[in-house]
Amino acid sequence: MACCGQQRAALVQDKSTFTSTQQAAGTSINLRFKQPSAVMVRGPVTGKHYQFNGSANAQRVDARDAAALIKSGYFQQV
């Protein structure tokens, strides 16, 4: 059976893990859609929608989504 001190230590450790995950979520990468047409894509990790068109073919994308979008071949990092 765990005592109160051990439970508190576990909570503090969980909180520090959560904070580092939140910081990773805040990073973004500039991506450009390589095609001349308009497209709206959904980020596979975050579920965010990104719209690219003739006037906005480059924008900041969450880094967690960017890897999969680049892998598709339709996007490149700028």
Sequence and secondary structure as in RCSB ss.txt:
>XXXX:A:sequence
MACCGQQRAALVQDKSTFTSTQQAAGTSINLRFKQPSAVMVRGPVTGKHYQFNGSANAQRVDARDAAALIKSGYF
QQV
>XXXX:A:secstr
   HHHHHHHHHHHHHHHHHHHHHHT EEEEEE SSS EEEE TTT  EEEEBTTB EEEEEHHHHHHHHHTTSE
EE 
